[in-house]
Amino acid sequence: MTSPTQKWYQGVTRYQWLVLIVASLGWVFDAFEGQLYNITRADMLPELLKVSADDPLVKIWGERFLGIFLAGGTLGGWLFSSLADKYGRGPIMAVTILCYSIFSGITAFATEIWHVGALRFLVAMGVGGEWAVGAALVAEVFPKHARERAGGIFHATSVMGLWLAAATGLFVGSNWRAAYLVGVIPALLVLWVRVSVKEPETWKEAKKAKADQMGSYTDMFRSAKWRARAIFGALLAMVGLATFWGVVVAGQDIAADYLKRAGDPDWASKSKIAFGFIQTAGAGVGMLAFGPISARWGCKKTFVMMHLAALVLTPAICWLPSMTGSYGLLLFLLPVFAFFAQGIHAGYAAYFPALFPTHLRATGSGFCFNTGRILAAPVLIWLSAWMKSTMDLRMAITCLGGFFLLGLVFLAFLPETQNQDLPEE
């Protein structure tokens, strides 16, 4: 634990910083690859379907591919996180980066709609696997007093990936194939990963002592302790991912709805700026802030505070700007809301690795995050879509914000990890 006068980064070695940079770059490009589809779908799908941009088939296939991506990410997360415990963090991180980079690049040569579906599934497998490996590696390499901050920084770098994807979209314009060729660039990171990343000593010791148990889902679910942490961790991630897709990304829709009601003819571009830059900036600050706050309060208390704040702010962004007639108020509230509602996502990288022993650390972290992903799918595909199509948008988002309350219930069954060594038994 740091002394009152000691900075958290004092005592962190050059190699530990290197690991954080390498893992973060993998996660940056992870987010970049995931976002490429969203910025290219409007040009890609009509071309491959051979229909007009407003044809219903475009929306149908667009939603199908989101479901395919969720399924691929979940399977990849389960598979590669287990392999990372069995065979080491470095080689499996390299494999996941190669997976999402190469299959993203091949997408540039797609000529049939099923090509995109198959390739998005494979890209998602790499995307789902890389997060768990990176989160486990950062948690094991950094000292206890800096673990939460390092985990928060690792996850917060995803914002850079989103901005990079947006910049790529602006650069290539309607030439969607060029965007996917850019997606091959992360493969260059693999050589650096293999050369610079050494397996943590704790992993080497666990490998010697528990070779047959490394990355074993059977071992994880046989133990009541690890099983409970895996289940409630997955449910906690489900809340964050469901509210992200159902509530957080609706910030653009809320802004567009307000501007339409106000009769603003430039509602489309203004709402994109409100979400893509103003709200996202608040989200980035929130994810960076999770680590320092949790270092003082503990991850569990920080999660509780952020869930409560998001619960209160959801109806605030929906109704207060309309009640006051102030678009400026909405632009103020959106980044504050995202600070809490999306800031909780950095907590998963700081918290989940600390719940499991070395021989199950990547497996447990990957299970929590990626099972949460697939559990959130029904909220995204069915509940959210139904509510937003049958109710006033503001009321639908307010109701979906109730999921933040569920997060408090699941947290009650999970332990605090502040100032504790990573578990081994």
C-alpha angles and dihedrals in degrees: 000000000000120000118242090261097042121096117229092240094053110109093022107131129226090250092053090053089048091054091050091051094048094046091045093051089052089053093044091057089040089061090041093056092047092051096047091080093054093053095045104037095090091061100030103050099051090048095051094040090046092226136114120277092252095050112124089234090070092061093041094053091041091060092043091056091051088056091047090051092051091050093047092047092051094049092045091048092052094045103042096040090057091046090050089059092046101043106018140274099263102054095042092048087054091050093051092050091049090048097056095037099050097042091046089054093048088056087073088071097049114133101170131051093239089058089064093048093052094044094047088053091054093044088051091053090060092043092051093047100046096061096057093047093048094045093050093047094051092047093051097045100045121077118254096256092055100036099098093046093048091048091049092050090048093055096039091061088075087085088067089056091053092050091046090053091049091050090049090052091053091047098050097037111188093347094102094171091064090056091059092048087057085055090071092068095085088065086075087067091066096077091052090050093052094046100042107033118084122189112258115254090236089059092049091051092047090049091056095045101039107022093148093048100049110124092353115158088191090058091047095052095040089065114074090210098053093037093057092047091049094049098045092040089056091049091050090052089047090060092051095045095043092050091045093058096033102039115008098051087045087075088093091050092049091051091046091048092051093047093047090052088050090052095241108164091202093058095123098058095036093053091050090053091047091055105028098048113010100040094036091053089058090049091053092051090047093053091048090049096053093077098052092043093048091047087061101035104020128252095271095053090044090053090050093050093048094046091050093048092048090048090056097040096051095073089037094062090043100051115014097069090050092047093050097035090230121137087179089063090054091051088051095048099045097069091041089053092047090049089068105024095050096024089074089069091072087058092067091064091046097042112033098059089052091058097064139056122251096263090055102028100108091033094053094042092048092046092052096047099039098040086052086054094056093041088055092054096084090052090052099040102036118009098039094042092048095047094046092049096048104033138051104280092237093052092046093053092044090055093046088052087068087081088078087069090058088058090064090054093052092046089060089069096050128081131240114250101188114141092353128129116247108273121255103175 
